[in-house]
Every structure is written in structure tokens, then in C-alpha cells.
Amino acid sequence: MTRYTLYYFNGRGRAEVCRMLFVLADVQFTDVRVEYSEWNRFMTKLSSPMLPVLETDTGLTMPQSMAIARFLAREFGLHGRNGQEISRVDYICQCFYDILDCYMKMYHEKDRQLHNETSRRSSNKEDKLSQLRSNYETTCNRILPFLEKTLQVYNNGNQYFLGNQVLLCDVMAYATLENIVEDSPSLLNGYPKLRALMNRISDYPKINSYLKDRTPSEF
């Protein structure tokens, strides 16, 4: 059996979808949480300028969260049964990733400003954060209606994105939407199917146990 090691910072961020795929597939993995103070050392070790990174004992080293997620989904049978289903899973995931990417950029800028004690707040910094938040909210308002409608293609949106099976796109939905719920829940007003999907994912037995036991984090 392949042994997996996932490297990411000590947060949910861009790696949570990968962690949840391991949990859903009931596959063991080593979850290495990298502190920011250790990043330079790990960057040299991993030969990658970015996290997350997936390593296997078969010699694979792979950066980029969505490349990792798609690889794991294929390995675990969570990517769809044919080309049409896989394409649907992929474009839904990309829609959610567009939202997640905007959120992460906004979060990291806010975090930098909060912890940068050597410099005072400036109007330029405030303008940058304001612009990032505006971009995040605009992206949510542009994409969420499409995802709400897309969810309803199967069973009126009362199960999962491709019917009765939890796949990569459903896990990606939860990993993205939980950030919206924590940061600005009003952005989900008017999307009852997406909210209900979040509840179904969080109630899924394997996922539910993981969510109850996972380490709390800021992002």
C-alpha cells in the first residue's frame, strides 16, 4: 500500500480538501504541519517554492493543491466514473477554487497587516485589503448562483453534485464554503441548497468524526 505524506502550514487553507479526501477514502497519511518559522528549511527539503506538497513512498513529489486533490480523487475512486462525470467534477472544483483563492489572498493580507508590528497601518495597506475583500465578495456573488443552480441538476440539489455519491467536488464545496460561513455568512444568503450540502457533508460519518477531532486553526 502506498504511503502518503502531505505537507502544509498549520491551517485548513488550500490543503483541507486533500486531507478530507484521505478521510473519506479511509486512507492513512502523514499530516505534516509546517510552522511559518520552519518554511525555509522545508522549502529546501521539498524542492518546492509552495505548499501544499504531496510525497509518496513510490517517489512522487507533487505541489499544487488542486493537482494533488485530483490525483488523490483518481486514486481513491472519487473523481467520477467516466469522462463526462470527471469533467463536471473538475469544473465545479475550479469554481470553488476561484472563491477559495480570493479568500486566501484576503486572509493572508489581513494576517500580514495584523502581525506586522514594525510598520504602521497605511492607507495603501487598507486600500489593498479593501480591494481584496471586494474581489472576494464579487467572486462569491458571481459564482455562487451558478453553483446553486448546478447542484440542482441531480435530484433537485437534495443529494450531491453528481447524485448520491460524495465526490471530490462535494468535498471541495465544504472546504471552501466553511470559510465563507466563518468570515461572512451573509454571502450564503439565498443559497439554501449549498447550505444544505454543507450539512450533508459534515454529517457524513467519516467526515463528521474528522471534523469533530481536527485541530482548530485560524484559516
Secondary structure, DSSP 8 states (H G I E B T S, - for coil): ---EEEEEESSSTTTHHHHHHHHHHT---EEEEE-GGGHHHHHHHHT-SSS-EEEETTS-EEE-HHHHHHHHHHHHT-S-SSHHHHHHHHHHHHHHHHHHHHHHHHHHHHHHHHH-TTS---HHHHHHHHHHHHHHHHHHHHHHHHHHHHHTTTGGGSSBTTBSS--HHHHHHHHHHHHHHHH-GGGGTT-HHHHHHHHHHHHSHHHHHHHHHS-----
